[in-house]
């Protein structure tokens, strides 16, 4: 099974950030230091483009981070944390960041991508 199929199965065919079910692609979380499937998520085109800064941040769209930051998957948590950092001027994002805690290795990984 290829990585996209594995991630689609894990995500039940939805974007692991916002829950959209169309335009899904594998997003590689840099830097890669873990097993491949642990460094990737499935993201819709809207999330993908905004994560990669190819499109401006839609602050309303990213309210999905309130839920997905609690994901069981570290890769989803790391991407959520990075996006929340970009939105940290908003009260709701600051509130979510207060509760998103990582071990030292994961925190370093999250920081490395900023």
ABEGO torsion letter per residue (X at the ends): XBAAAAAAAAAGGBBAAAGBABGBBBBBBOBBABBAAAABBBBBAAAAAAAAGABBBBAAAAAAAAAAAABABAAAAAAAAAAAAAAAABAAAAAAAAABBBBAAAAAAAAAAX
